[in-house]
Amino acid sequence: MKIFKNKFYDFLIFGANGDLTKRKLLPALYNLEKNNCLNNNENIICIGRINLSNKKYINNMYKSLINFVDYKIDIKIWKKLSKKLLFINVNINNIKEFIKIKKLINNYDKIIISYFAVPSNIFENICKGLSYINLNHKNVRIIVEKPIGNSLNTFKIINNKINKFFKEKQIFYIDHYLGKEMVLNLFILRFSNILFLNIWNNNFIESIHINVYEKIGIEGRWNYFDKIGQTRDMVQNHLLQLLTIIAMKPPNIFNSKNIKKEKIKILKSLRKINIYSIKKNTIKGQYINGIIENKKVPGYLEELDSNVNSKTETFVSIRAYIDNFQWMGVPFYLNTGKRLINKKSEIIIYFKKPAVNLFKKYINYLPNNKLIINLQPKESININIINKIPNLNHKLILKEINLKFDYKKIFNYKYIYDSYECLLLEVINNRKYLFVDKKEIELSWLWIDNIINFWKINNQKLYKYHSGLSL
Ligand code: BG6
C-alpha cells in the first residue's frame, strides 16, 4: 500500500469537532496510518469553531476514537497520527481568519485535500476563504459531504457557488456507502456471475428490499437532523445509490463514465410519486422512547435541544418503481430508520416462485428463493433455497435452508475496511468512480422533492414507533 508515498499532500478538515469527524474521519485516518498509507510529513489541519489548544484537541480526539471504534487502539500508531494533527480555530465567516490556515501550509505546490465535514450552507464561505488564501489552485481537491442543500433548488444554488471557486474535476461528492466493501462487491456479484446476470429482471424477480436500519438516534445532531429528516439524510443519497447499483444495466466498460451513465438512466426512469400514489407508497414515522440494549432511551422529541412540535421523520419506507423494460412492475422497497433494535444494512432480492408447486403434498407454501446481501455489520451473502431433509425412508420433508458466505470467515478478516478510509485513498489517487456525479445528485433531489412536497400537501400521517423496534 505504499503507492501514495511519493505524493505530498496535506489534509484540511472543516468541522474538526463535529460528529462526522469523530465517528468516521478520525477512525479512517487511524486505519490509513496503521496500514502505512499516510506520508510521514503531511499535516492534517483540523479546523473548528471553538478555541482549543492542540494538546486538548488531541486528547479529545483520542477519547472519541476509543468511543467510536470496537477494536483496540495501538498507542504507537495513534502517536504517529496525532503528531500530524494541527488544530486551529477559524471563524469561517471572517475571511481574514483563513490566513491562520495559510500559515500552516509550508508548501503550496502540495496536493491539498480539503474535507467539508460541515453543513452545506457554509460551503460558500469556506470556498471564499480558501480562494482568499489561494487554496483553490489545480492541486486542491475538495470533498463535500451530503446532503448538499435540502432540495434540488438549494443544491443547485450551493453547487453554483462552489463552482465559482472550484472546477467540477476538483470536487468529490462523497456518498460513503459507495466506499463500503460490500457495495463495491455488488458490481462483481452482478456482472461476473452468469447465475445472476440472466435472471436480473422482472421475469424472475418479484421484489427488491433495501433496508438500512440504524440503532443510533440523532446523537446530539438535532439542529442538523430536524431540518433534514431521514428521507433527505439517507434516501436521497445512500438508498438511491444502492438502488441504482442494484438496478443498472452492465456498463460497456467498467469505468467511472460508463457506470455513471447507467446509474443516471435508472434515476431518470424512477416513477415519480404523485398526489394519488403518495399515501399508498410511502410511510413515515418518528421514534418515541423505548429500550435498546436494556437501556431506556429518549424519544425524538425528548432529545437534546429538541422542539416538541417537530414533525420530522426518523423512519421512512417508500415503494418505488422503475419504468423500463427490465424492471416494469417490480417494487423496490426503500426502508430506513433510526433507533431500531439492530444496526443492519441489507439488500434482499425475492425471486418469483416456480409456476407449479410439484410438492404441494409435502409443502403447501413454497417460499420465494431469496438472495440476501448483508452490507453491514456482518458482511455476508446468503441464498435461501428449498431443500429436502435427509432421512432413511426417503420421506419428502422439505425445508428452506440458507447457503451462507460469511466474509470475515471466508477471507479470514477480523476487520473489513470502512468506507471512509477507502474513499480518502480514492481522493489521494484522484479517482472518481466511487463518487457521485452532479447529475445523479440532481435527479435524486428531483425525485425526493416530489415526495416531500406531496407529504406536505397531503398532510401525511407521521406514525410513532418505540425505540428498539424490531423489523
Ligand atoms: C450518514 C447520515 O450519512 O450515514 C447519518 O448522515 C447516518 O445520519 C449514517 O447515521 C449511517 O452510516 P453507516 O455507515 O453507519 O450506516
Residues whose N, C-alpha, C, O or C-beta is under 5 A from the ligand:
A	BS01	BG6	D233
